[in-house]
Amino acid sequence: MRVTMFFIGLFVLLAGCSYPVILVGPRPKDSPLRIESWVKADTSAEQRVLDSIDCKGNEKGDPVFSQINIQEAMQPEDKDQRAARDRMYDNWERCMLNKGYRYTGQCFPSEFSRSRPACGAP
């Protein structure tokens, strides 16, 4: 009886954990990199990566969150690193926009999305 209850409990646990995968399917393996949402006429993918790196980013289109970069972005009123990281991301987006790139990703009707330079914020 205990063995039966164990297997029933194990089945319920595994079924509960797999429920989101059953509903929406597995996460796509080849999801596009963030850098691919930035376009500029007559610019190669290699140049786009070089421009990202020039803007203190990486080849995926994310700012480089090294401890040195975070410390440089920190301001006295920051309670933690989150504000500095947000500033770094905004600065990366502004740099890409200043280089002539256009953001083609999704901008959602939310306060967070409207606060991003890529979605029109200053």
Backbone atoms as SQL, in Angstrom:
CREATE TABLE atoms (id INTEGER PRIMARY KEY, chain TEXT, resi INTEGER, resn TEXT, atom TEXT, x REAL, y REAL, z REAL);
INSERT INTO atoms VALUES
  (1, 'A', 1, 'MET', 'N', 0.826, -1.195, 0.000),
  (2, 'A', 1, 'MET', 'CA', 0.000, 0.000, 0.000),
  (3, 'A', 1, 'MET', 'C', 0.870, 1.258, 0.000),
  (4, 'A', 2, 'ARG', 'N', 1.937, 1.231, 0.807),
  (5, 'A', 2, 'ARG', 'CA', 2.821, 2.402, 0.858),
  (6, 'A', 2, 'ARG', 'C', 3.487, 2.642, -0.492),
  (7, 'A', 3, 'VAL', 'N', 3.863, 1.562, -1.146),
  (8, 'A', 3, 'VAL', 'CA', 4.505, 1.692, -2.459),
  (9, 'A', 3, 'VAL', 'C', 3.530, 2.305, -3.453),
  (10, 'A', 4, 'THR', 'N', 2.288, 1.887, -3.424),
  (11, 'A', 4, 'THR', 'CA', 1.270, 2.434, -4.323),
  (12, 'A', 4, 'THR', 'C', 1.074, 3.914, -4.057),
  (13, 'A', 5, 'MET', 'N', 0.974, 4.304, -2.803),
  (14, 'A', 5, 'MET', 'CA', 0.803, 5.719, -2.441),
  (15, 'A', 5, 'MET', 'C', 2.025, 6.528, -2.867),
  (16, 'A', 6, 'PHE', 'N', 3.207, 5.941, -2.733),
  (17, 'A', 6, 'PHE', 'CA', 4.425, 6.629, -3.157),
  (18, 'A', 6, 'PHE', 'C', 4.381, 6.935, -4.648),
  (19, 'A', 7, 'PHE', 'N', 4.013, 5.936, -5.453),
  (20, 'A', 7, 'PHE', 'CA', 3.975, 6.132, -6.900),
  (21, 'A', 7, 'PHE', 'C', 2.860, 7.089, -7.309),
  (22, 'A', 8, 'ILE', 'N', 1.747, 7.058, -6.629),
  (23, 'A', 8, 'ILE', 'CA', 0.671, 8.015, -6.925),
  (24, 'A', 8, 'ILE', 'C', 1.153, 9.431, -6.595),
  (25, 'A', 9, 'GLY', 'N', 1.796, 9.604, -5.463),
  (26, 'A', 9, 'GLY', 'CA', 2.332, 10.913, -5.086),
  (27, 'A', 9, 'GLY', 'C', 3.397, 11.385, -6.069),
  (28, 'A', 10, 'LEU', 'N', 4.260, 10.485, -6.489),
  (29, 'A', 10, 'LEU', 'CA', 5.297, 10.828, -7.456),
  (30, 'A', 10, 'LEU', 'C', 4.679, 11.232, -8.789),
  (31, 'A', 11, 'PHE', 'N', 3.653, 10.516, -9.219),
  (32, 'A', 11, 'PHE', 'CA', 2.967, 10.856, -10.461),
  (33, 'A', 11, 'PHE', 'C', 2.331, 12.234, -10.378),
  (34, 'A', 12, 'VAL', 'N', 1.666, 12.522, -9.279),
  (35, 'A', 12, 'VAL', 'CA', 1.025, 13.838, -9.102),
  (36, 'A', 12, 'VAL', 'C', 2.075, 14.946, -9.121),
  (37, 'A', 13, 'LEU', 'N', 3.182, 14.717, -8.447),
  (38, 'A', 13, 'LEU', 'CA', 4.254, 15.701, -8.416),
  (39, 'A', 13, 'LEU', 'C', 4.811, 15.956, -9.817),
  (40, 'A', 14, 'LEU', 'N', 5.112, 14.901, -10.549),
  (41, 'A', 14, 'LEU', 'CA', 5.658, 15.059, -11.895),
  (42, 'A', 14, 'LEU', 'C', 4.641, 15.670, -12.849),
  (43, 'A', 15, 'ALA', 'N', 3.388, 15.297, -12.720),
  (44, 'A', 15, 'ALA', 'CA', 2.353, 15.874, -13.584),
  (45, 'A', 15, 'ALA', 'C', 2.193, 17.361, -13.293),
  (46, 'A', 16, 'GLY', 'N', 2.274, 17.746, -12.023),
  (47, 'A', 16, 'GLY', 'CA', 2.169, 19.162, -11.657),
  (48, 'A', 16, 'GLY', 'C', 3.329, 19.974, -12.181),
  (49, 'A', 17, 'CYS', 'N', 4.521, 19.415, -12.159),
  (50, 'A', 17, 'CYS', 'CA', 5.700, 20.124, -12.652),
  (51, 'A', 17, 'CYS', 'C', 5.702, 20.250, -14.170),
  (52, 'A', 18, 'SER', 'N', 5.091, 19.314, -14.852),
  (53, 'A', 18, 'SER', 'CA', 5.104, 19.360, -16.312),
  (54, 'A', 18, 'SER', 'C', 3.902, 20.099, -16.876),
  (55, 'A', 19, 'TYR', 'N', 2.981, 20.532, -16.040),
  (56, 'A', 19, 'TYR', 'CA', 1.762, 21.192, -16.498),
  (57, 'A', 19, 'TYR', 'C', 2.036, 22.409, -17.383),
  (58, 'A', 20, 'PRO', 'N', 2.955, 23.348, -17.008),
  (59, 'A', 20, 'PRO', 'CA', 3.211, 24.483, -17.909),
  (60, 'A', 20, 'PRO', 'C', 3.761, 24.053, -19.259),
  (61, 'A', 21, 'VAL', 'N', 4.582, 23.033, -19.300),
  (62, 'A', 21, 'VAL', 'CA', 5.136, 22.559, -20.560),
  (63, 'A', 21, 'VAL', 'C', 4.026, 21.980, -21.429),
  (64, 'A', 22, 'ILE', 'N', 3.072, 21.304, -20.813),
  (65, 'A', 22, 'ILE', 'CA', 1.952, 20.736, -21.559),
  (66, 'A', 22, 'ILE', 'C', 1.103, 21.849, -22.155),
  (67, 'A', 23, 'LEU', 'N', 0.890, 22.938, -21.414),
  (68, 'A', 23, 'LEU', 'CA', 0.042, 24.030, -21.884),
  (69, 'A', 23, 'LEU', 'C', 0.680, 24.851, -22.992),
  (70, 'A', 24, 'VAL', 'N', 1.931, 25.272, -22.809),
  (71, 'A', 24, 'VAL', 'CA', 2.550, 26.200, -23.761),
  (72, 'A', 24, 'VAL', 'C', 3.659, 25.580, -24.585),
  (73, 'A', 25, 'GLY', 'N', 4.028, 24.385, -24.323),
  (74, 'A', 25, 'GLY', 'CA', 5.093, 23.740, -25.070),
  (75, 'A', 25, 'GLY', 'C', 6.446, 24.066, -24.478),
  (76, 'A', 26, 'PRO', 'N', 7.463, 23.378, -24.936),
  (77, 'A', 26, 'PRO', 'CA', 8.804, 23.626, -24.402),
  (78, 'A', 26, 'PRO', 'C', 9.338, 24.970, -24.857),
  (79, 'A', 27, 'ARG', 'N', 10.296, 25.489, -24.124),
  (80, 'A', 27, 'ARG', 'CA', 10.940, 26.750, -24.467),
  (81, 'A', 27, 'ARG', 'C', 11.724, 26.568, -25.768),
  (82, 'A', 28, 'PRO', 'N', 11.603, 27.516, -26.712),
  (83, 'A', 28, 'PRO', 'CA', 12.321, 27.356, -27.979),
  (84, 'A', 28, 'PRO', 'C', 13.827, 27.357, -27.773),
  (85, 'A', 29, 'LYS', 'N', 14.514, 26.428, -28.419),
  (86, 'A', 29, 'LYS', 'CA', 15.969, 26.316, -28.272),
  (87, 'A', 29, 'LYS', 'C', 16.683, 27.400, -29.047),
  (88, 'A', 30, 'ASP', 'N', 16.131, 27.800, -30.174),
  (89, 'A', 30, 'ASP', 'CA', 16.784, 28.772, -31.032),
  (90, 'A', 30, 'ASP', 'C', 16.110, 30.135, -30.944),
  (91, 'A', 31, 'SER', 'N', 15.819, 30.608, -29.735),
  (92, 'A', 31, 'SER', 'CA', 15.213, 31.921, -29.599),
  (93, 'A', 31, 'SER', 'C', 16.240, 32.971, -30.013),
  (94, 'A', 32, 'PRO', 'N', 15.793, 34.043, -30.676),
  (95, 'A', 32, 'PRO', 'CA', 16.741, 35.031, -31.192),
  (96, 'A', 32, 'PRO', 'C', 17.448, 35.774, -30.058),
  (97, 'A', 33, 'LEU', 'N', 18.675, 36.164, -30.331),
  (98, 'A', 33, 'LEU', 'CA', 19.427, 36.967, -29.374),
  (99, 'A', 33, 'LEU', 'C', 18.873, 38.382, -29.370),
  (100, 'A', 34, 'ARG', 'N', 19.026, 39.075, -28.267),
  (101, 'A', 34, 'ARG', 'CA', 18.530, 40.439, -28.138),
  (102, 'A', 34, 'ARG', 'C', 19.162, 41.361, -29.185),
  (103, 'A', 35, 'ILE', 'N', 20.403, 41.113, -29.536),
  (104, 'A', 35, 'ILE', 'CA', 21.103, 41.955, -30.509),
  (105, 'A', 35, 'ILE', 'C', 20.419, 41.924, -31.876),
  (106, 'A', 36, 'GLU', 'N', 19.703, 40.853, -32.170),
  (107, 'A', 36, 'GLU', 'CA', 19.036, 40.731, -33.461),
  (108, 'A', 36, 'GLU', 'C', 17.827, 41.646, -33.591),
  (109, 'A', 37, 'SER', 'N', 17.406, 42.274, -32.493),
  (110, 'A', 37, 'SER', 'CA', 16.300, 43.228, -32.536),
  (111, 'A', 37, 'SER', 'C', 16.768, 44.642, -32.858),
  (112, 'A', 38, 'TRP', 'N', 18.045, 44.791, -33.134),
  (113, 'A', 38, 'TRP', 'CA', 18.614, 46.093, -33.468),
  (114, 'A', 38, 'TRP', 'C', 19.069, 46.049, -34.917),
  (115, 'A', 39, 'VAL', 'N', 18.514, 46.939, -35.755),
  (116, 'A', 39, 'VAL', 'CA', 18.828, 46.927, -37.177),
  (117, 'A', 39, 'VAL', 'C', 19.329, 48.304, -37.621),
  (118, 'A', 40, 'LYS', 'N', 20.164, 48.260, -38.632),
  (119, 'A', 40, 'LYS', 'CA', 20.688, 49.472, -39.256),
  (120, 'A', 40, 'LYS', 'C', 20.978, 49.111, -40.704),
  (121, 'A', 41, 'ALA', 'N', 20.543, 49.957, -41.620),
  (122, 'A', 41, 'ALA', 'CA', 20.715, 49.676, -43.042),
  (123, 'A', 41, 'ALA', 'C', 22.194, 49.485, -43.377),
  (124, 'A', 42, 'ASP', 'N', 22.448, 48.549, -44.246),
  (125, 'A', 42, 'ASP', 'CA', 23.798, 48.268, -44.750),
  (126, 'A', 42, 'ASP', 'C', 24.804, 47.972, -43.634),
  (127, 'A', 43, 'THR', 'N', 24.351, 47.291, -42.596),
  (128, 'A', 43, 'THR', 'CA', 25.234, 46.913, -41.493),
  (129, 'A', 43, 'THR', 'C', 25.202, 45.404, -41.340),
  (130, 'A', 44, 'SER', 'N', 26.359, 44.809, -41.278),
  (131, 'A', 44, 'SER', 'CA', 26.452, 43.355, -41.132),
  (132, 'A', 44, 'SER', 'C', 26.239, 42.956, -39.673),
  (133, 'A', 45, 'ALA', 'N', 25.983, 41.683, -39.472),
  (134, 'A', 45, 'ALA', 'CA', 25.828, 41.158, -38.110),
  (135, 'A', 45, 'ALA', 'C', 27.120, 41.329, -37.324),
  (136, 'A', 46, 'GLU', 'N', 28.251, 41.177, -38.000),
  (137, 'A', 46, 'GLU', 'CA', 29.541, 41.344, -37.323),
  (138, 'A', 46, 'GLU', 'C', 29.732, 42.779, -36.849),
  (139, 'A', 47, 'GLN', 'N', 29.355, 43.750, -37.700),
  (140, 'A', 47, 'GLN', 'CA', 29.476, 45.156, -37.306),
  (141, 'A', 47, 'GLN', 'C', 28.541, 45.485, -36.154),
  (142, 'A', 48, 'ARG', 'N', 27.351, 44.894, -36.177),
  (143, 'A', 48, 'ARG', 'CA', 26.396, 45.124, -35.085),
  (144, 'A', 48, 'ARG', 'C', 26.980, 44.639, -33.759),
  (145, 'A', 49, 'VAL', 'N', 27.653, 43.500, -33.772),
  (146, 'A', 49, 'VAL', 'CA', 28.292, 42.987, -32.555),
  (147, 'A', 49, 'VAL', 'C', 29.417, 43.914, -32.121),
  (148, 'A', 50, 'LEU', 'N', 30.216, 44.386, -33.070),
  (149, 'A', 50, 'LEU', 'CA', 31.303, 45.314, -32.727),
  (150, 'A', 50, 'LEU', 'C', 30.754, 46.610, -32.135),
  (151, 'A', 51, 'ASP', 'N', 29.634, 47.095, -32.681),
  (152, 'A', 51, 'ASP', 'CA', 29.016, 48.302, -32.136),
  (153, 'A', 51, 'ASP', 'C', 28.479, 48.054, -30.729),
  (154, 'A', 52, 'SER', 'N', 27.920, 46.873, -30.493),
  (155, 'A', 52, 'SER', 'CA', 27.449, 46.529, -29.154),
  (156, 'A', 52, 'SER', 'C', 28.603, 46.527, -28.161),
  (157, 'A', 53, 'ILE', 'N', 29.714, 45.941, -28.561),
  (158, 'A', 53, 'ILE', 'CA', 30.893, 45.891, -27.688),
  (159, 'A', 53, 'ILE', 'C', 31.427, 47.299, -27.441),
  (160, 'A', 54, 'ASP', 'N', 31.391, 48.159, -28.482),
  (161, 'A', 54, 'ASP', 'CA', 31.815, 49.544, -28.335),
  (162, 'A', 54, 'ASP', 'C', 30.915, 50.301, -27.355),
  (163, 'A', 55, 'CYS', 'N', 29.665, 49.876, -27.249),
  (164, 'A', 55, 'CYS', 'CA', 28.711, 50.502, -26.320),
  (165, 'A', 55, 'CYS', 'C', 28.751, 49.846, -24.933),
  (166, 'A', 56, 'LYS', 'N', 29.819, 49.148, -24.617),
  (167, 'A', 56, 'LYS', 'CA', 29.999, 48.432, -23.351),
  (168, 'A', 56, 'LYS', 'C', 28.997, 47.286, -23.207),
  (169, 'A', 57, 'GLY', 'N', 28.741, 46.622, -24.334),
  (170, 'A', 57, 'GLY', 'CA', 27.866, 45.469, -24.337),
  (171, 'A', 57, 'GLY', 'C', 28.619, 44.229, -24.765),
  (172, 'A', 58, 'ASN', 'N', 27.870, 43.171, -25.023),
  (173, 'A', 58, 'ASN', 'CA', 28.496, 41.933, -25.484),
  (174, 'A', 58, 'ASN', 'C', 27.898, 41.519, -26.822),
  (175, 'A', 59, 'GLU', 'N', 28.278, 40.361, -27.287),
  (176, 'A', 59, 'GLU', 'CA', 27.826, 39.899, -28.599),
  (177, 'A', 59, 'GLU', 'C', 26.356, 39.507, -28.616),
  (178, 'A', 60, 'LYS', 'N', 25.741, 39.361, -27.461),
  (179, 'A', 60, 'LYS', 'CA', 24.326, 38.993, -27.391),
  (180, 'A', 60, 'LYS', 'C', 23.403, 40.208, -27.309),
  (181, 'A', 61, 'GLY', 'N', 23.977, 41.387, -27.081),
  (182, 'A', 61, 'GLY', 'CA', 23.164, 42.592, -26.978),
  (183, 'A', 61, 'GLY', 'C', 22.807, 42.936, -25.549),
  (184, 'A', 62, 'ASP', 'N', 23.625, 42.539, -24.624),
  (185, 'A', 62, 'ASP', 'CA', 23.427, 42.866, -23.211),
  (186, 'A', 62, 'ASP', 'C', 24.616, 43.685, -22.729),
  (187, 'A', 63, 'PRO', 'N', 24.389, 44.633, -21.827),
  (188, 'A', 63, 'PRO', 'CA', 25.529, 45.332, -21.237),
  (189, 'A', 63, 'PRO', 'C', 26.413, 44.345, -20.479),
  (190, 'A', 64, 'VAL', 'N', 27.681, 44.661, -20.391),
  (191, 'A', 64, 'VAL', 'CA', 28.599, 43.827, -19.633),
  (192, 'A', 64, 'VAL', 'C', 28.503, 44.264, -18.178),
  (193, 'A', 65, 'PHE', 'N', 27.933, 43.402, -17.360),
  (194, 'A', 65, 'PHE', 'CA', 27.716, 43.716, -15.948),
  (195, 'A', 65, 'PHE', 'C', 28.903, 43.266, -15.109),
  (196, 'A', 66, 'SER', 'N', 30.080, 43.752, -15.430),
  (197, 'A', 66, 'SER', 'CA', 31.234, 43.430, -14.592),
  (198, 'A', 66, 'SER', 'C', 31.156, 44.269, -13.318),
  (199, 'A', 67, 'GLN', 'N', 31.833, 43.822, -12.297),
  (200, 'A', 67, 'GLN', 'CA', 31.800, 44.541, -11.027),
  (201, 'A', 67, 'GLN', 'C', 32.343, 45.961, -11.186),
  (202, 'A', 68, 'ILE', 'N', 33.351, 46.128, -12.035),
  (203, 'A', 68, 'ILE', 'CA', 33.919, 47.467, -12.275),
  (204, 'A', 68, 'ILE', 'C', 32.887, 48.365, -12.950),
  (205, 'A', 69, 'ASN', 'N', 32.207, 47.851, -13.986),
  (206, 'A', 69, 'ASN', 'CA', 31.193, 48.644, -14.681),
  (207, 'A', 69, 'ASN', 'C', 30.040, 49.011, -13.751),
  (208, 'A', 70, 'ILE', 'N', 29.634, 48.086, -12.907),
  (209, 'A', 70, 'ILE', 'CA', 28.541, 48.369, -11.967),
  (210, 'A', 70, 'ILE', 'C', 28.962, 49.438, -10.970),
  (211, 'A', 71, 'GLN', 'N', 30.172, 49.342, -10.447),
  (212, 'A', 71, 'GLN', 'CA', 30.653, 50.346, -9.484),
  (213, 'A', 71, 'GLN', 'C', 30.728, 51.727, -10.130),
  (214, 'A', 72, 'GLU', 'N', 31.125, 51.785, -11.406),
  (215, 'A', 72, 'GLU', 'CA', 31.172, 53.066, -12.117),
  (216, 'A', 72, 'GLU', 'C', 29.780, 53.648, -12.310),
  (217, 'A', 73, 'ALA', 'N', 28.777, 52.801, -12.498),
  (218, 'A', 73, 'ALA', 'CA', 27.412, 53.262, -12.731),
  (219, 'A', 73, 'ALA', 'C', 26.666, 53.588, -11.439),
  (220, 'A', 74, 'MET', 'N', 27.165, 53.113, -10.305),
  (221, 'A', 74, 'MET', 'CA', 26.485, 53.362, -9.021),
  (222, 'A', 74, 'MET', 'C', 26.481, 54.848, -8.694),
  (223, 'A', 75, 'GLN', 'N', 25.389, 55.309, -8.126),
  (224, 'A', 75, 'GLN', 'CA', 25.259, 56.679, -7.655),
  (225, 'A', 75, 'GLN', 'C', 24.995, 56.646, -6.158),
  (226, 'A', 76, 'PRO', 'N', 25.306, 57.735, -5.442),
  (227, 'A', 76, 'PRO', 'CA', 25.173, 57.723, -3.977),
  (228, 'A', 76, 'PRO', 'C', 23.787, 57.342, -3.473),
  (229, 'A', 77, 'GLU', 'N', 22.742, 57.692, -4.223),
  (230, 'A', 77, 'GLU', 'CA', 21.378, 57.393, -3.745),
  (231, 'A', 77, 'GLU', 'C', 20.931, 55.959, -4.030),
  (232, 'A', 78, 'ASP', 'N', 21.732, 55.186, -4.752),
  (233, 'A', 78, 'ASP', 'CA', 21.382, 53.803, -5.060),
  (234, 'A', 78, 'ASP', 'C', 21.493, 52.935, -3.806),
  (235, 'A', 79, 'LYS', 'N', 20.417, 52.192, -3.520),
  (236, 'A', 79, 'LYS', 'CA', 20.419, 51.293, -2.363),
  (237, 'A', 79, 'LYS', 'C', 21.071, 49.956, -2.697),
  (238, 'A', 80, 'ASP', 'N', 20.980, 49.565, -3.965),
  (239, 'A', 80, 'ASP', 'CA', 21.590, 48.310, -4.403),
  (240, 'A', 80, 'ASP', 'C', 22.024, 48.459, -5.852),
  (241, 'A', 81, 'GLN', 'N', 22.418, 47.365, -6.467),
  (242, 'A', 81, 'GLN', 'CA', 22.965, 47.413, -7.817),
  (243, 'A', 81, 'GLN', 'C', 21.902, 47.459, -8.910),
  (244, 'A', 82, 'ARG', 'N', 20.650, 47.266, -8.546),
  (245, 'A', 82, 'ARG', 'CA', 19.589, 47.217, -9.556),
  (246, 'A', 82, 'ARG', 'C', 19.488, 48.516, -10.350),
  (247, 'A', 83, 'ALA', 'N', 19.505, 49.643, -9.676),
  (248, 'A', 83, 'ALA', 'CA', 19.402, 50.930, -10.374),
  (249, 'A', 83, 'ALA', 'C', 20.605, 51.137, -11.292),
  (250, 'A', 84, 'ALA', 'N', 21.785, 50.739, -10.836),
  (251, 'A', 84, 'ALA', 'CA', 22.989, 50.873, -11.659),
  (252, 'A', 84, 'ALA', 'C', 22.888, 49.978, -12.890),
  (253, 'A', 85, 'ARG', 'N', 22.386, 48.775, -12.722),
  (254, 'A', 85, 'ARG', 'CA', 22.226, 47.860, -13.857),
  (255, 'A', 85, 'ARG', 'C', 21.210, 48.417, -14.855),
  (256, 'A', 86, 'ASP', 'N', 20.107, 48.970, -14.352),
  (257, 'A', 86, 'ASP', 'CA', 19.111, 49.583, -15.243),
  (258, 'A', 86, 'ASP', 'C', 19.717, 50.751, -16.013),
  (259, 'A', 87, 'ARG', 'N', 20.507, 51.559, -15.328),
  (260, 'A', 87, 'ARG', 'CA', 21.181, 52.677, -15.989),
  (261, 'A', 87, 'ARG', 'C', 22.139, 52.186, -17.072),
  (262, 'A', 88, 'MET', 'N', 22.865, 51.126, -16.772),
  (263, 'A', 88, 'MET', 'CA', 23.797, 50.564, -17.750),
  (264, 'A', 88, 'MET', 'C', 23.042, 50.074, -18.988),
  (265, 'A', 89, 'TYR', 'N', 21.911, 49.426, -18.778),
  (266, 'A', 89, 'TYR', 'CA', 21.133, 48.944, -19.916),
  (267, 'A', 89, 'TYR', 'C', 20.607, 50.112, -20.737),
  (268, 'A', 90, 'ASP', 'N', 20.077, 51.150, -20.063),
  (269, 'A', 90, 'ASP', 'CA', 19.597, 52.337, -20.764),
  (270, 'A', 90, 'ASP', 'C', 20.730, 52.999, -21.544),
  (271, 'A', 91, 'ASN', 'N', 21.913, 53.086, -20.948),
  (272, 'A', 91, 'ASN', 'CA', 23.057, 53.688, -21.632),
  (273, 'A', 91, 'ASN', 'C', 23.458, 52.872, -22.859),
  (274, 'A', 92, 'TRP', 'N', 23.391, 51.547, -22.749),
  (275, 'A', 92, 'TRP', 'CA', 23.697, 50.695, -23.898),
  (276, 'A', 92, 'TRP', 'C', 22.695, 50.959, -25.020),
  (277, 'A', 93, 'GLU', 'N', 21.407, 51.038, -24.678),
  (278, 'A', 93, 'GLU', 'CA', 20.383, 51.306, -25.692),
  (279, 'A', 93, 'GLU', 'C', 20.594, 52.668, -26.336),
  (280, 'A', 94, 'ARG', 'N', 20.877, 53.701, -25.524),
  (281, 'A', 94, 'ARG', 'CA', 21.114, 55.037, -26.073),
  (282, 'A', 94, 'ARG', 'C', 22.321, 55.042, -27.012),
  (283, 'A', 95, 'CYS', 'N', 23.354, 54.337, -26.638),
  (284, 'A', 95, 'CYS', 'CA', 24.543, 54.258, -27.484),
  (285, 'A', 95, 'CYS', 'C', 24.204, 53.615, -28.828),
  (286, 'A', 96, 'MET', 'N', 23.442, 52.528, -28.811),
  (287, 'A', 96, 'MET', 'CA', 23.060, 51.871, -30.062),
  (288, 'A', 96, 'MET', 'C', 22.176, 52.797, -30.900),
  (289, 'A', 97, 'LEU', 'N', 21.254, 53.519, -30.264),
  (290, 'A', 97, 'LEU', 'CA', 20.412, 54.467, -30.991),
  (291, 'A', 97, 'LEU', 'C', 21.253, 55.592, -31.589),
  (292, 'A', 98, 'ASN', 'N', 22.235, 56.073, -30.843),
  (293, 'A', 98, 'ASN', 'CA', 23.109, 57.137, -31.344),
  (294, 'A', 98, 'ASN', 'C', 23.970, 56.668, -32.507),
  (295, 'A', 99, 'LYS', 'N', 24.208, 55.385, -32.611),
  (296, 'A', 99, 'LYS', 'CA', 24.983, 54.839, -33.732),
  (297, 'A', 99, 'LYS', 'C', 24.105, 54.629, -34.964),
  (298, 'A', 100, 'GLY', 'N', 22.817, 54.949, -34.845),
  (299, 'A', 100, 'GLY', 'CA', 21.915, 54.848, -35.986),
  (300, 'A', 100, 'GLY', 'C', 21.079, 53.588, -36.034),
  (301, 'A', 101, 'TYR', 'N', 21.114, 52.780, -35.001),
  (302, 'A', 101, 'TYR', 'CA', 20.320, 51.553, -34.981),
  (303, 'A', 101, 'TYR', 'C', 18.872, 51.872, -34.608),
  (304, 'A', 102, 'ARG', 'N', 17.990, 50.996, -35.036),
  (305, 'A', 102, 'ARG', 'CA', 16.572, 51.094, -34.718),
  (306, 'A', 102, 'ARG', 'C', 16.161, 49.801, -34.033),
  (307, 'A', 103, 'TYR', 'N', 15.398, 49.934, -32.962),
  (308, 'A', 103, 'TYR', 'CA', 14.942, 48.762, -32.206),
  (309, 'A', 103, 'TYR', 'C', 13.683, 48.217, -32.862),
  (310, 'A', 104, 'THR', 'N', 13.691, 46.920, -33.193),
  (311, 'A', 104, 'THR', 'CA', 12.543, 46.292, -33.842),
  (312, 'A', 104, 'THR', 'C', 11.850, 45.279, -32.930),
  (313, 'A', 105, 'GLY', 'N', 12.283, 45.203, -31.677),
  (314, 'A', 105, 'GLY', 'CA', 11.655, 44.285, -30.726),
  (315, 'A', 105, 'GLY', 'C', 10.327, 44.841, -30.251),
  (316, 'A', 106, 'GLN', 'N', 9.728, 44.149, -29.324),
  (317, 'A', 106, 'GLN', 'CA', 8.424, 44.558, -28.820),
  (318, 'A', 106, 'GLN', 'C', 8.539, 45.590, -27.716),
  (319, 'A', 107, 'CYS', 'N', 7.715, 46.612, -27.813),
  (320, 'A', 107, 'CYS', 'CA', 7.542, 47.591, -26.748),
  (321, 'A', 107, 'CYS', 'C', 6.118, 47.400, -26.232),
  (322, 'A', 108, 'PHE', 'N', 5.998, 47.055, -24.982),
  (323, 'A', 108, 'PHE', 'CA', 4.696, 46.757, -24.406),
  (324, 'A', 108, 'PHE', 'C', 4.075, 48.010, -23.813),
  (325, 'A', 109, 'PRO', 'N', 2.747, 48.055, -23.685),
  (326, 'A', 109, 'PRO', 'CA', 2.095, 49.234, -23.097),
  (327, 'A', 109, 'PRO', 'C', 2.191, 49.208, -21.564),
  (328, 'A', 110, 'SER', 'N', 3.407, 49.268, -21.074),
  (329, 'A', 110, 'SER', 'CA', 3.624, 49.265, -19.625),
  (330, 'A', 110, 'SER', 'C', 4.571, 50.395, -19.272),
  (331, 'A', 111, 'GLU', 'N', 4.572, 50.772, -18.023),
  (332, 'A', 111, 'GLU', 'CA', 5.462, 51.833, -17.553),
  (333, 'A', 111, 'GLU', 'C', 6.920, 51.439, -17.762),
  (334, 'A', 112, 'PHE', 'N', 7.241, 50.193, -17.495),
  (335, 'A', 112, 'PHE', 'CA', 8.619, 49.722, -17.672),
  (336, 'A', 112, 'PHE', 'C', 9.055, 49.854, -19.132),
  (337, 'A', 113, 'SER', 'N', 8.223, 49.397, -20.058),
  (338, 'A', 113, 'SER', 'CA', 8.574, 49.459, -21.464),
  (339, 'A', 113, 'SER', 'C', 8.693, 50.912, -21.944),
  (340, 'A', 114, 'ARG', 'N', 7.776, 51.761, -21.491),
  (341, 'A', 114, 'ARG', 'CA', 7.818, 53.170, -21.899),
  (342, 'A', 114, 'ARG', 'C', 9.042, 53.899, -21.329),
  (343, 'A', 115, 'SER', 'N', 9.674, 53.336, -20.303),
  (344, 'A', 115, 'SER', 'CA', 10.836, 53.988, -19.701),
  (345, 'A', 115, 'SER', 'C', 12.126, 53.625, -20.416),
  (346, 'A', 116, 'ARG', 'N', 12.103, 52.732, -21.388),
  (347, 'A', 116, 'ARG', 'CA', 13.293, 52.277, -22.093),
  (348, 'A', 116, 'ARG', 'C', 13.589, 53.188, -23.282),
  (349, 'A', 117, 'PRO', 'N', 14.832, 53.585, -23.461),
  (350, 'A', 117, 'PRO', 'CA', 15.188, 54.398, -24.638),
  (351, 'A', 117, 'PRO', 'C', 14.820, 53.736, -25.960),
  (352, 'A', 118, 'ALA', 'N', 14.926, 52.424, -26.047),
  (353, 'A', 118, 'ALA', 'CA', 14.591, 51.729, -27.283),
  (354, 'A', 118, 'ALA', 'C', 13.119, 51.868, -27.632),
  (355, 'A', 119, 'CYS', 'N', 12.292, 52.122, -26.642),
  (356, 'A', 119, 'CYS', 'CA', 10.845, 52.254, -26.860),
  (357, 'A', 119, 'CYS', 'C', 10.396, 53.710, -26.852),
  (358, 'A', 120, 'GLY', 'N', 11.345, 54.633, -26.975),
  (359, 'A', 120, 'GLY', 'CA', 10.985, 56.048, -27.124),
  (360, 'A', 120, 'GLY', 'C', 11.266, 56.955, -25.953),
  (361, 'A', 121, 'ALA', 'N', 11.710, 56.420, -24.828),
  (362, 'A', 121, 'ALA', 'CA', 12.014, 57.280, -23.674),
  (363, 'A', 121, 'ALA', 'C', 13.318, 58.039, -23.946),
  (364, 'A', 122, 'PRO', 'N', 13.438, 59.234, -23.363),
  (365, 'A', 122, 'PRO', 'CA', 14.678, 60.001, -23.582),
  (366, 'A', 122, 'PRO', 'C', 15.886, 59.349, -22.935);
